[in-house]
Amino acid sequence: MSKRDFDANEETMYLLNNPEPMARIRRGDGQITAGKAKRHDLPNV
């Protein structure tokens, strides 16, 4: 497993095991599902 994959897995595990970030993710997912999200184009960097 590469360091990048390991770090990504660690971040995922952190998010899944912490109620506050998961609540924010679920709230955002609900807003997207309800059609309340706005699309924003990112500037070319």
mmCIF entry with sequence, helices, sheets and N, C-alpha, C, O atoms, coordinates in Angstrom:
data_MODEL
# 
_entry.id   MODEL 
# 
_entity.id                         1 
_entity.type                       polymer 
_entity.pdbx_number_of_molecules   1 
# 
_entity_poly.entity_id                      1 
_entity_poly.type                           'polypeptide(L)' 
_entity_poly.nstd_linkage                   no 
_entity_poly.nstd_monomer                   no 
_entity_poly.pdbx_seq_one_letter_code       MSKRDFDANEETMYLLNNPEPMARIRRGDGQITAGKAKRHDLPNV 
_entity_poly.pdbx_seq_one_letter_code_can   MSKRDFDANEETMYLLNNPEPMARIRRGDGQITAGKAKRHDLPNV 
_entity_poly.pdbx_strand_id                 A 
# 
loop_
_entity_poly_seq.entity_id 
_entity_poly_seq.num 
_entity_poly_seq.mon_id 
_entity_poly_seq.hetero 
1 1  MET n 
1 2  SER n 
1 3  LYS n 
1 4  ARG n 
1 5  ASP n 
1 6  PHE n 
1 7  ASP n 
1 8  ALA n 
1 9  ASN n 
1 10 GLU n 
1 11 GLU n 
1 12 THR n 
1 13 MET n 
1 14 TYR n 
1 15 LEU n 
1 16 LEU n 
1 17 ASN n 
1 18 ASN n 
1 19 PRO n 
1 20 GLU n 
1 21 PRO n 
1 22 MET n 
1 23 ALA n 
1 24 ARG n 
1 25 ILE n 
1 26 ARG n 
1 27 ARG n 
1 28 GLY n 
1 29 ASP n 
1 30 GLY n 
1 31 GLN n 
1 32 ILE n 
1 33 THR n 
1 34 ALA n 
1 35 GLY n 
1 36 LYS n 
1 37 ALA n 
1 38 LYS n 
1 39 ARG n 
1 40 HIS n 
1 41 ASP n 
1 42 LEU n 
1 43 PRO n 
1 44 ASN n 
1 45 VAL n 
# 
_struct_asym.id          A 
_struct_asym.entity_id   1 
# 
loop_
_struct_conf.conf_type_id 
_struct_conf.id 
_struct_conf.pdbx_PDB_helix_id 
_struct_conf.beg_label_comp_id 
_struct_conf.beg_label_asym_id 
_struct_conf.beg_label_seq_id 
_struct_conf.pdbx_beg_PDB_ins_code 
_struct_conf.end_label_comp_id 
_struct_conf.end_label_asym_id 
_struct_conf.end_label_seq_id 
_struct_conf.pdbx_end_PDB_ins_code 
_struct_conf.beg_auth_comp_id 
_struct_conf.beg_auth_asym_id 
_struct_conf.beg_auth_seq_id 
_struct_conf.end_auth_comp_id 
_struct_conf.end_auth_asym_id 
_struct_conf.end_auth_seq_id 
_struct_conf.pdbx_PDB_helix_class 
_struct_conf.details 
_struct_conf.pdbx_PDB_helix_length 
HELX_P HELX_P1 AA1 LYS A 3  ? LEU A 16 ? LYS A 3  LEU A 16 1 ? 14 
HELX_P HELX_P2 AA2 PRO A 19 ? THR A 33 ? PRO A 19 THR A 33 1 ? 15 
# 
_struct_conf_type.id          HELX_P 
_struct_conf_type.criteria    ? 
_struct_conf_type.reference   ? 
# 
loop_
_atom_site.group_PDB 
_atom_site.id 
_atom_site.type_symbol 
_atom_site.label_atom_id 
_atom_site.label_alt_id 
_atom_site.label_comp_id 
_atom_site.label_asym_id 
_atom_site.label_entity_id 
_atom_site.label_seq_id 
_atom_site.pdbx_PDB_ins_code 
_atom_site.Cartn_x 
_atom_site.Cartn_y 
_atom_site.Cartn_z 
_atom_site.occupancy 
_atom_site.B_iso_or_equiv 
_atom_site.pdbx_formal_charge 
_atom_site.auth_seq_id 
_atom_site.auth_comp_id 
_atom_site.auth_asym_id 
_atom_site.auth_atom_id 
_atom_site.pdbx_PDB_model_num 
ATOM 1   N N  . MET A 1 1  ? 0.861   -1.172 0.000   1.00 0.00 ? 1  MET A N  1 
ATOM 2   C CA . MET A 1 1  ? 0.000   0.000  0.000   1.00 0.00 ? 1  MET A CA 1 
ATOM 3   C C  . MET A 1 1  ? 0.905   1.232  0.000   1.00 0.00 ? 1  MET A C  1 
ATOM 4   O O  . MET A 1 1  ? 1.851   1.328  0.781   1.00 0.00 ? 1  MET A O  1 
ATOM 5   N N  . SER A 1 2  ? 0.597   2.148  -0.875  1.00 0.00 ? 2  SER A N  1 
ATOM 6   C CA . SER A 1 2  ? 1.392   3.375  -0.940  1.00 0.00 ? 2  SER A CA 1 
ATOM 7   C C  . SER A 1 2  ? 1.076   4.270  0.253   1.00 0.00 ? 2  SER A C  1 
ATOM 8   O O  . SER A 1 2  ? 0.048   4.114  0.913   1.00 0.00 ? 2  SER A O  1 
ATOM 9   N N  . LYS A 1 3  ? 1.976   5.205  0.514   1.00 0.00 ? 3  LYS A N  1 
ATOM 10  C CA . LYS A 1 3  ? 1.745   6.156  1.608   1.00 0.00 ? 3  LYS A CA 1 
ATOM 11  C C  . LYS A 1 3  ? 0.486   6.965  1.339   1.00 0.00 ? 3  LYS A C  1 
ATOM 12  O O  . LYS A 1 3  ? -0.283  7.250  2.257   1.00 0.00 ? 3  LYS A O  1 
ATOM 13  N N  . ARG A 1 4  ? 0.277   7.332  0.091   1.00 0.00 ? 4  ARG A N  1 
ATOM 14  C CA . ARG A 1 4  ? -0.909  8.116  -0.267  1.00 0.00 ? 4  ARG A CA 1 
ATOM 15  C C  . ARG A 1 4  ? -2.193  7.333  0.040   1.00 0.00 ? 4  ARG A C  1 
ATOM 16  O O  . ARG A 1 4  ? -3.140  7.882  0.605   1.00 0.00 ? 4  ARG A O  1 
ATOM 17  N N  . ASP A 1 5  ? -2.217  6.056  -0.333  1.00 0.00 ? 5  ASP A N  1 
ATOM 18  C CA . ASP A 1 5  ? -3.383  5.223  -0.041  1.00 0.00 ? 5  ASP A CA 1 
ATOM 19  C C  . ASP A 1 5  ? -3.565  5.035  1.462   1.00 0.00 ? 5  ASP A C  1 
ATOM 20  O O  . ASP A 1 5  ? -4.688  5.067  1.965   1.00 0.00 ? 5  ASP A O  1 
ATOM 21  N N  . PHE A 1 6  ? -2.468  4.842  2.170   1.00 0.00 ? 6  PHE A N  1 
ATOM 22  C CA . PHE A 1 6  ? -2.532  4.695  3.622   1.00 0.00 ? 6  PHE A CA 1 
ATOM 23  C C  . PHE A 1 6  ? -3.109  5.951  4.259   1.00 0.00 ? 6  PHE A C  1 
ATOM 24  O O  . PHE A 1 6  ? -3.995  5.871  5.109   1.00 0.00 ? 6  PHE A O  1 
ATOM 25  N N  . ASP A 1 7  ? -2.606  7.112  3.848   1.00 0.00 ? 7  ASP A N  1 
ATOM 26  C CA . ASP A 1 7  ? -3.095  8.379  4.402   1.00 0.00 ? 7  ASP A CA 1 
ATOM 27  C C  . ASP A 1 7  ? -4.580  8.583  4.098   1.00 0.00 ? 7  ASP A C  1 
ATOM 28  O O  . ASP A 1 7  ? -5.331  9.059  4.950   1.00 0.00 ? 7  ASP A O  1 
ATOM 29  N N  . ALA A 1 8  ? -4.999  8.224  2.889   1.00 0.00 ? 8  ALA A N  1 
ATOM 30  C CA . ALA A 1 8  ? -6.412  8.351  2.522   1.00 0.00 ? 8  ALA A CA 1 
ATOM 31  C C  . ALA A 1 8  ? -7.264  7.433  3.388   1.00 0.00 ? 8  ALA A C  1 
ATOM 32  O O  . ALA A 1 8  ? -8.347  7.822  3.826   1.00 0.00 ? 8  ALA A O  1 
ATOM 33  N N  . ASN A 1 9  ? -6.788  6.231  3.635   1.00 0.00 ? 9  ASN A N  1 
ATOM 34  C CA . ASN A 1 9  ? -7.517  5.291  4.486   1.00 0.00 ? 9  ASN A CA 1 
ATOM 35  C C  . ASN A 1 9  ? -7.611  5.816  5.915   1.00 0.00 ? 9  ASN A C  1 
ATOM 36  O O  . ASN A 1 9  ? -8.666  5.709  6.540   1.00 0.00 ? 9  ASN A O  1 
ATOM 37  N N  . GLU A 1 10 ? -6.541  6.373  6.432   1.00 0.00 ? 10 GLU A N  1 
ATOM 38  C CA . GLU A 1 10 ? -6.546  6.938  7.782   1.00 0.00 ? 10 GLU A CA 1 
ATOM 39  C C  . GLU A 1 10 ? -7.558  8.080  7.889   1.00 0.00 ? 10 GLU A C  1 
ATOM 40  O O  . GLU A 1 10 ? -8.286  8.177  8.878   1.00 0.00 ? 10 GLU A O  1 
ATOM 41  N N  . GLU A 1 11 ? -7.602  8.937  6.881   1.00 0.00 ? 11 GLU A N  1 
ATOM 42  C CA . GLU A 1 11 ? -8.548  10.054 6.879   1.00 0.00 ? 11 GLU A CA 1 
ATOM 43  C C  . GLU A 1 11 ? -9.988  9.539  6.845   1.00 0.00 ? 11 GLU A C  1 
ATOM 44  O O  . GLU A 1 11 ? -10.855 10.051 7.554   1.00 0.00 ? 11 GLU A O  1 
ATOM 45  N N  . THR A 1 12 ? -10.233 8.530  6.020   1.00 0.00 ? 12 THR A N  1 
ATOM 46  C CA . THR A 1 12 ? -11.566 7.939  5.948   1.00 0.00 ? 12 THR A CA 1 
ATOM 47  C C  . THR A 1 12 ? -11.978 7.361  7.294   1.00 0.00 ? 12 THR A C  1 
ATOM 48  O O  . THR A 1 12 ? -13.100 7.582  7.750   1.00 0.00 ? 12 THR A O  1 
ATOM 49  N N  . MET A 1 13 ? -11.082 6.629  7.928   1.00 0.00 ? 13 MET A N  1 
ATOM 50  C CA . MET A 1 13 ? -11.389 6.035  9.231   1.00 0.00 ? 13 MET A CA 1 
ATOM 51  C C  . MET A 1 13 ? -11.648 7.116  10.274  1.00 0.00 ? 13 MET A C  1 
ATOM 52  O O  . MET A 1 13 ? -12.532 6.970  11.119  1.00 0.00 ? 13 MET A O  1 
ATOM 53  N N  . TYR A 1 14 ? -10.881 8.198  10.217  1.00 0.00 ? 14 TYR A N  1 
ATOM 54  C CA . TYR A 1 14 ? -11.094 9.310  11.146  1.00 0.00 ? 14 TYR A CA 1 
ATOM 55  C C  . TYR A 1 14 ? -12.507 9.878  10.975  1.00 0.00 ? 14 TYR A C  1 
ATOM 56  O O  . TYR A 1 14 ? -13.228 10.079 11.952  1.00 0.00 ? 14 TYR A O  1 
ATOM 57  N N  . LEU A 1 15 ? -12.889 10.130 9.728   1.00 0.00 ? 15 LEU A N  1 
ATOM 58  C CA . LEU A 1 15 ? -14.207 10.711 9.470   1.00 0.00 ? 15 LEU A CA 1 
ATOM 59  C C  . LEU A 1 15 ? -15.332 9.771  9.888   1.00 0.00 ? 15 LEU A C  1 
ATOM 60  O O  . LEU A 1 15 ? -16.318 10.206 10.484  1.00 0.00 ? 15 LEU A O  1 
ATOM 61  N N  . LEU A 1 16 ? -15.189 8.502  9.583   1.00 0.00 ? 16 LEU A N  1 
ATOM 62  C CA . LEU A 1 16 ? -16.244 7.543  9.907   1.00 0.00 ? 16 LEU A CA 1 
ATOM 63  C C  . LEU A 1 16 ? -16.421 7.342  11.405  1.00 0.00 ? 16 LEU A C  1 
ATOM 64  O O  . LEU A 1 16 ? -17.492 6.932  11.854  1.00 0.00 ? 16 LEU A O  1 
ATOM 65  N N  . ASN A 1 17 ? -15.387 7.626  12.175  1.00 0.00 ? 17 ASN A N  1 
ATOM 66  C CA . ASN A 1 17 ? -15.436 7.382  13.617  1.00 0.00 ? 17 ASN A CA 1 
ATOM 67  C C  . ASN A 1 17 ? -15.624 8.642  14.445  1.00 0.00 ? 17 ASN A C  1 
ATOM 68  O O  . ASN A 1 17 ? -15.480 8.600  15.667  1.00 0.00 ? 17 ASN A O  1 
ATOM 69  N N  . ASN A 1 18 ? -15.940 9.759  13.810  1.00 0.00 ? 18 ASN A N  1 
ATOM 70  C CA . ASN A 1 18 ? -16.161 11.005 14.529  1.00 0.00 ? 18 ASN A CA 1 
ATOM 71  C C  . ASN A 1 18 ? -17.528 11.569 14.155  1.00 0.00 ? 18 ASN A C  1 
ATOM 72  O O  . ASN A 1 18 ? -17.779 11.865 12.987  1.00 0.00 ? 18 ASN A O  1 
ATOM 73  N N  . PRO A 1 19 ? -18.412 11.718 15.140  1.00 0.00 ? 19 PRO A N  1 
ATOM 74  C CA . PRO A 1 19 ? -19.791 12.124 14.858  1.00 0.00 ? 19 PRO A CA 1 
ATOM 75  C C  . PRO A 1 19 ? -19.930 13.500 14.211  1.00 0.00 ? 19 PRO A C  1 
ATOM 76  O O  . PRO A 1 19 ? -20.773 13.675 13.331  1.00 0.00 ? 19 PRO A O  1 
ATOM 77  N N  . GLU A 1 20 ? -19.131 14.472 14.620  1.00 0.00 ? 20 GLU A N  1 
ATOM 78  C CA . GLU A 1 20 ? -19.311 15.831 14.100  1.00 0.00 ? 20 GLU A CA 1 
ATOM 79  C C  . GLU A 1 20 ? -19.043 15.927 12.598  1.00 0.00 ? 20 GLU A C  1 
ATOM 80  O O  . GLU A 1 20 ? -19.893 16.438 11.869  1.00 0.00 ? 20 GLU A O  1 
ATOM 81  N N  . PRO A 1 21 ? -17.889 15.453 12.108  1.00 0.00 ? 21 PRO A N  1 
ATOM 82  C CA . PRO A 1 21 ? -17.686 15.523 10.656  1.00 0.00 ? 21 PRO A CA 1 
ATOM 83  C C  . PRO A 1 21 ? -18.712 14.692 9.881   1.00 0.00 ? 21 PRO A C  1 
ATOM 84  O O  . PRO A 1 21 ? -19.154 15.094 8.805   1.00 0.00 ? 21 PRO A O  1 
ATOM 85  N N  . MET A 1 22 ? -19.087 13.540 10.424  1.00 0.00 ? 22 MET A N  1 
ATOM 86  C CA . MET A 1 22 ? -20.075 12.712 9.731   1.00 0.00 ? 22 MET A CA 1 
ATOM 87  C C  . MET A 1 22 ? -21.429 13.407 9.671   1.00 0.00 ? 22 MET A C  1 
ATOM 88  O O  . MET A 1 22 ? -22.138 13.283 8.672   1.00 0.00 ? 22 MET A O  1 
ATOM 89  N N  . ALA A 1 23 ? -21.798 14.131 10.712  1.00 0.00 ? 23 ALA A N  1 
ATOM 90  C CA . ALA A 1 23 ? -23.064 14.873 10.699  1.00 0.00 ? 23 ALA A CA 1 
ATOM 91  C C  . ALA A 1 23 ? -23.034 15.939 9.612   1.00 0.00 ? 23 ALA A C  1 
ATOM 92  O O  . ALA A 1 23 ? -24.027 16.149 8.916   1.00 0.00 ? 23 ALA A O  1 
ATOM 93  N N  . ARG A 1 24 ? -21.905 16.609 9.466   1.00 0.00 ? 24 ARG A N  1 
ATOM 94  C CA . ARG A 1 24 ? -21.782 17.637 8.422   1.00 0.00 ? 24 ARG A CA 1 
ATOM 95  C C  . ARG A 1 24 ? -21.865 17.015 7.035   1.00 0.00 ? 24 ARG A C  1 
ATOM 96  O O  . ARG A 1 24 ? -22.505 17.563 6.137   1.00 0.00 ? 24 ARG A O  1 
ATOM 97  N N  . ILE A 1 25 ? -21.215 15.868 6.865   1.00 0.00 ? 25 ILE A N  1 
ATOM 98  C CA . ILE A 1 25 ? -21.259 15.177 5.574   1.00 0.00 ? 25 ILE A CA 1 
ATOM 99  C C  . ILE A 1 25 ? -22.690 14.749 5.255   1.00 0.00 ? 25 ILE A C  1 
ATOM 100 O O  . ILE A 1 25 ? -23.161 14.941 4.134   1.00 0.00 ? 25 ILE A O  1 
ATOM 101 N N  . ARG A 1 26 ? -23.376 14.173 6.231   1.00 0.00 ? 26 ARG A N  1 
ATOM 102 C CA . ARG A 1 26 ? -24.761 13.731 6.011   1.00 0.00 ? 26 ARG A CA 1 
ATOM 103 C C  . ARG A 1 26 ? -25.687 14.910 5.728   1.00 0.00 ? 26 ARG A C  1 
ATOM 104 O O  . ARG A 1 26 ? -26.586 14.809 4.892   1.00 0.00 ? 26 ARG A O  1 
ATOM 105 N N  . ARG A 1 27 ? -25.471 16.025 6.422   1.00 0.00 ? 27 ARG A N  1 
ATOM 106 C CA . ARG A 1 27 ? -26.294 17.215 6.186   1.00 0.00 ? 27 ARG A CA 1 
ATOM 107 C C  . ARG A 1 27 ? -26.081 17.713 4.752   1.00 0.00 ? 27 ARG A C  1 
ATOM 108 O O  . ARG A 1 27 ? -27.043 18.046 4.060   1.00 0.00 ? 27 ARG A O  1 
ATOM 109 N N  . GLY A 1 28 ? -24.835 17.764 4.313   1.00 0.00 ? 28 GLY A N  1 
ATOM 110 C CA . GLY A 1 28 ? -24.541 18.195 2.951   1.00 0.00 ? 28 GLY A CA 1 
ATOM 111 C C  . GLY A 1 28 ? -25.111 17.247 1.918   1.00 0.00 ? 28 GLY A C  1 
ATOM 112 O O  . GLY A 1 28 ? -25.630 17.679 0.889   1.00 0.00 ? 28 GLY A O  1 
ATOM 113 N N  . ASP A 1 29 ? -25.014 15.949 2.191   1.00 0.00 ? 29 ASP A N  1 
ATOM 114 C CA . ASP A 1 29 ? -25.576 14.958 1.284   1.00 0.00 ? 29 ASP A CA 1 
ATOM 115 C C  . ASP A 1 29 ? -27.089 15.136 1.173   1.00 0.00 ? 29 ASP A C  1 
ATOM 116 O O  . ASP A 1 29 ? -27.658 15.020 0.088   1.00 0.00 ? 29 ASP A O  1 
ATOM 117 N N  . GLY A 1 30 ? -27.731 15.417 2.298   1.00 0.00 ? 30 GLY A N  1 
ATOM 118 C CA . GLY A 1 30 ? -29.172 15.658 2.289   1.00 0.00 ? 30 GLY A CA 1 
ATOM 119 C C  . GLY A 1 30 ? -29.537 16.893 1.487   1.00 0.00 ? 30 GLY A C  1 
ATOM 120 O O  . GLY A 1 30 ? -30.552 16.905 0.790   1.00 0.00 ? 30 GLY A O  1 
ATOM 121 N N  . GLN A 1 31 ? -28.721 17.931 1.579   1.00 0.00 ? 31 GLN A N  1 
ATOM 122 C CA . GLN A 1 31 ? -28.973 19.149 0.818   1.00 0.00 ? 31 GLN A CA 1 
ATOM 123 C C  . GLN A 1 31 ? -28.837 18.884 -0.679  1.00 0.00 ? 31 GLN A C  1 
ATOM 124 O O  . GLN A 1 31 ? -29.618 19.398 -1.479  1.00 0.00 ? 31 GLN A O  1 
ATOM 125 N N  . ILE A 1 32 ? -27.847 18.085 -1.052  1.00 0.00 ? 32 ILE A N  1 
ATOM 126 C CA . ILE A 1 32 ? -27.678 17.737 -2.466  1.00 0.00 ? 32 ILE A CA 1 
ATOM 127 C C  . ILE A 1 32 ? -28.892 16.950 -2.952  1.00 0.00 ? 32 ILE A C  1 
ATOM 128 O O  . ILE A 1 32 ? -29.440 17.239 -4.016  1.00 0.00 ? 32 ILE A O  1 
ATOM 129 N N  . THR A 1 33 ? -29.305 15.961 -2.174  1.00 0.00 ? 33 THR A N  1 
ATOM 130 C CA . THR A 1 33 ? -30.461 15.134 -2.532  1.00 0.00 ? 33 THR A CA 1 
ATOM 131 C C  . THR A 1 33 ? -31.727 15.979 -2.665  1.00 0.00 ? 33 THR A C  1 
ATOM 132 O O  . THR A 1 33 ? -32.565 15.714 -3.527  1.00 0.00 ? 33 THR A O  1 
ATOM 133 N N  . ALA A 1 34 ? -31.863 16.990 -1.818  1.00 0.00 ? 34 ALA A N  1 
ATOM 134 C CA . ALA A 1 34 ? -33.051 17.853 -1.838  1.00 0.00 ? 34 ALA A CA 1 
ATOM 135 C C  . ALA A 1 34 ? -32.975 18.915 -2.932  1.00 0.00 ? 34 ALA A C  1 
ATOM 136 O O  . ALA A 1 34 ? -33.898 19.717 -3.077  1.00 0.00 ? 34 ALA A O  1 
ATOM 137 N N  . GLY A 1 35 ? -31.897 18.930 -3.697  1.00 0.00 ? 35 GLY A N  1 
ATOM 138 C CA . GLY A 1 35 ? -31.761 19.902 -4.773  1.00 0.00 ? 35 GLY A CA 1 
ATOM 139 C C  . GLY A 1 35 ? -31.372 21.290 -4.306  1.00 0.00 ? 35 GLY A C  1 
ATOM 140 O O  . GLY A 1 35 ? -31.595 22.266 -5.022  1.00 0.00 ? 35 GLY A O  1 
ATOM 141 N N  . LYS A 1 36 ? -30.793 21.399 -3.118  1.00 0.00 ? 36 LYS A N  1 
ATOM 142 C CA . LYS A 1 36 ? -30.428 22.700 -2.567  1.00 0.00 ? 36 LYS A CA 1 
ATOM 143 C C  . LYS A 1 36 ? -28.967 23.068 -2.811  1.00 0.00 ? 36 LYS A C  1 
ATOM 144 O O  . LYS A 1 36 ? -28.493 24.091 -2.317  1.00 0.00 ? 36 LYS A O  1 
ATOM 145 N N  . ALA A 1 37 ? -28.260 22.246 -3.565  1.00 0.00 ? 37 ALA A N  1 
ATOM 146 C CA . ALA A 1 37 ? -26.848 22.516 -3.828  1.00 0.00 ? 37 ALA A CA 1 
ATOM 147 C C  . ALA A 1 37 ? -26.704 23.422 -5.048  1.00 0.00 ? 37 ALA A C  1 
ATOM 148 O O  . ALA A 1 37 ? -27.542 23.404 -5.950  1.00 0.00 ? 37 ALA A O  1 
ATOM 149 N N  . LYS A 1 38 ? -25.654 24.199 -5.065  1.00 0.00 ? 38 LYS A N  1 
ATOM 150 C CA . LYS A 1 38 ? -25.339 25.044 -6.210  1.00 0.00 ? 38 LYS A CA 1 
ATOM 151 C C  . LYS A 1 38 ? -24.020 24.579 -6.802  1.00 0.00 ? 38 LYS A C  1 
ATOM 152 O O  . LYS A 1 38 ? -23.091 24.220 -6.078  1.00 0.00 ? 38 LYS A O  1 
ATOM 153 N N  . ARG A 1 39 ? -23.950 24.589 -8.114  1.00 0.00 ? 39 ARG A N  1 
ATOM 154 C CA . ARG A 1 39 ? -22.725 24.197 -8.792  1.00 0.00 ? 39 ARG A CA 1 
ATOM 155 C C  . ARG A 1 39 ? -21.823 25.420 -8.909  1.00 0.00 ? 39 ARG A C  1 
ATOM 156 O O  . ARG A 1 39 ? -22.272 26.503 -9.284  1.00 0.00 ? 39 ARG A O  1 
ATOM 157 N N  . HIS A 1 40 ? -20.556 25.236 -8.588  1.00 0.00 ? 40 HIS A N  1 
ATOM 158 C CA . HIS A 1 40 ? -19.566 26.299 -8.702  1.00 0.00 ? 40 HIS A CA 1 
ATOM 159 C C  . HIS A 1 40 ? -18.403 25.787 -9.529  1.00 0.00 ? 40 HIS A C  1 
ATOM 160 O O  . HIS A 1 40 ? -17.883 24.701 -9.274  1.00 0.00 ? 40 HIS A O  1 
ATOM 161 N N  . ASP A 1 41 ? -17.998 26.557 -10.507 1.00 0.00 ? 41 ASP A N  1 
ATOM 162 C CA . ASP A 1 41 ? -16.826 26.193 -11.290 1.00 0.00 ? 41 ASP A CA 1 
ATOM 163 C C  . ASP A 1 41 ? -15.584 26.658 -10.555 1.00 0.00 ? 41 ASP A C  1 
ATOM 164 O O  . ASP A 1 41 ? -15.528 27.783 -10.059 1.00 0.00 ? 41 ASP A O  1 
ATOM 165 N N  . LEU A 1 42 ? -14.598 25.793 -10.489 1.00 0.00 ? 42 LEU A N  1 
ATOM 166 C CA . LEU A 1 42 ? -13.342 26.147 -9.843  1.00 0.00 ? 42 LEU A CA 1 
ATOM 167 C C  . LEU A 1 42 ? -12.452 26.877 -10.838 1.00 0.00 ? 42 LEU A C  1 
ATOM 168 O O  . LEU A 1 42 ? -12.414 26.523 -12.017 1.00 0.00 ? 42 LEU A O  1 
ATOM 169 N N  . PRO A 1 43 ? -11.745 27.884 -10.373 1.00 0.00 ? 43 PRO A N  1 
ATOM 170 C CA . PRO A 1 43 ? -10.842 28.588 -11.287 1.00 0.00 ? 43 PRO A CA 1 
ATOM 171 C C  . PRO A 1 43 ? -9.675  27.682 -11.668 1.00 0.00 ? 43 PRO A C  1 
ATOM 172 O O  . PRO A 1 43 ? -9.245  26.838 -10.882 1.00 0.00 ? 43 PRO A O  1 
ATOM 173 N N  . ASN A 1 44 ? -9.176  27.868 -12.871 1.00 0.00 ? 44 ASN A N  1 
ATOM 174 C CA . ASN A 1 44 ? -7.985  27.125 -13.288 1.00 0.00 ? 44 ASN A CA 1 
ATOM 175 C C  . ASN A 1 44 ? -6.791  27.655 -12.528 1.00 0.00 ? 44 ASN A C  1 
ATOM 176 O O  . ASN A 1 44 ? -6.542  28.860 -12.495 1.00 0.00 ? 44 ASN A O  1 
ATOM 177 N N  . VAL A 1 45 ? -6.072  26.762 -11.931 1.00 0.00 ? 45 VAL A N  1 
ATOM 178 C CA . VAL A 1 45 ? -4.913  27.171 -11.129 1.00 0.00 ? 45 VAL A CA 1 
ATOM 179 C C  . VAL A 1 45 ? -3.654  26.748 -11.819 1.00 0.00 ? 45 VAL A C  1 
ATOM 180 O O  . VAL A 1 45 ? -2.560  26.995 -11.312 1.00 0.00 ? 45 VAL A O  1 
# 
